Amino acid sequence: MTKADIVNEVSKSTGVEKATVQKTVEAFMESVKGSLAKNENVYLRGFGSFIVKKRAQKTARNISKNTTIIIPEHFIPAFKPAKVFLSKVKGTVKK
């Protein structure tokens, strides 16, 4: 599902114009990105959490040049689904 699909679904289910839904979705995404950039987690009850994870420093190898490099510690964005959300997905996904 793409962002356009989400906009269409929300517009269809709420009756709100697509342009308004598009602005709302864009504003939501910018808000989440801004919060994570400031190292603030975003918690959405019943859905999940957008969190900032810290990756420790590690040593990596470039096997073509046979050299090692140090990758410094850094932060990455991550998503942790809520238990309700996770159980709903686990119940519908077929293997």
C-alpha positions as CSV (number, residue, x, y, z in Angstrom):
1,M,0.0,0.0,0.0
2,T,1.4,3.4,-1.0
3,K,0.8,6.8,0.5
4,A,-1.7,7.6,-2.3
5,D,-3.6,4.4,-1.5
6,I,-3.8,5.5,2.2
7,V,-5.1,8.9,1.1
8,N,-7.7,7.3,-1.1
9,E,-8.8,4.9,1.7
10,V,-9.1,7.6,4.3
11,S,-10.9,9.9,1.9
12,K,-13.3,7.2,1.0
13,S,-14.1,6.1,4.6
14,T,-14.4,9.6,6.1
15,G,-15.8,11.6,3.2
16,V,-13.1,14.2,3.5
17,E,-11.6,15.6,0.3
18,K,-8.4,13.9,-1.0
19,A,-6.4,17.2,-0.9
20,T,-7.2,17.7,2.8
21,V,-6.4,14.1,3.6
22,Q,-3.1,14.4,1.7
23,K,-2.1,17.5,3.7
24,T,-3.0,15.7,6.9
25,V,-1.0,12.6,6.1
26,E,2.0,14.8,5.0
27,A,1.7,16.8,8.2
28,F,1.6,13.6,10.3
29,M,4.7,12.2,8.6
30,E,6.6,15.5,9.0
31,S,5.6,15.6,12.7
32,V,6.9,12.1,13.3
33,K,10.2,12.8,11.4
34,G,10.7,16.0,13.3
35,S,10.1,14.3,16.7
36,L,12.5,11.4,15.9
37,A,15.1,13.9,14.6
38,K,14.9,15.6,18.1
39,N,15.4,12.1,19.7
40,E,11.7,12.1,20.9
41,N,9.7,8.9,20.5
42,V,6.2,8.9,19.2
43,Y,3.6,6.7,20.9
44,L,0.3,5.9,19.2
45,R,-1.9,3.8,21.6
46,G,-3.3,0.7,19.9
47,F,-1.0,1.1,16.9
48,G,2.6,1.3,18.0
49,S,5.6,3.4,18.7
50,F,8.1,5.2,16.4
51,I,11.3,5.1,18.4
52,V,14.9,6.0,18.0
53,K,17.4,3.1,18.5
54,K,21.0,3.5,19.3
55,R,23.4,1.3,17.3
56,A,26.7,0.6,19.1
57,Q,30.1,1.2,17.5
58,K,31.3,-1.8,15.5
59,T,34.1,-3.0,13.3
60,A,33.3,-3.9,9.7
61,R,35.4,-5.4,7.0
62,N,35.8,-4.5,3.3
63,I,36.6,-7.9,2.0
64,S,37.6,-6.7,-1.5
65,K,40.4,-4.5,-0.1
66,N,40.9,-6.6,3.0
67,T,40.7,-3.7,5.4
68,T,38.7,-3.0,8.5
69,I,36.8,0.2,9.3
70,I,35.2,1.4,12.4
71,I,31.5,2.3,12.1
72,P,30.8,4.8,14.9
73,E,27.7,4.6,17.1
74,H,24.6,6.1,15.5
75,F,20.9,6.4,15.8
76,I,18.2,4.8,13.6
77,P,14.5,5.2,13.4
78,A,12.4,2.0,14.2
79,F,8.8,1.0,14.6
80,K,7.5,-1.2,17.4
81,P,3.9,-2.4,16.9
82,A,1.5,-2.4,19.8
83,K,0.4,-5.8,21.1
84,V,-3.1,-5.4,19.7
85,F,-1.8,-4.5,16.3
86,L,0.7,-7.4,16.4
87,S,-1.9,-10.0,17.4
88,K,-4.2,-8.8,14.6
89,V,-1.5,-9.1,12.0
90,K,-0.4,-12.5,13.3
91,G,-3.9,-13.7,13.0
92,T,-4.4,-12.7,9.4
93,V,-1.0,-13.5,7.8
94,K,-1.0,-16.9,6.1
95,K,2.2,-18.9,5.7
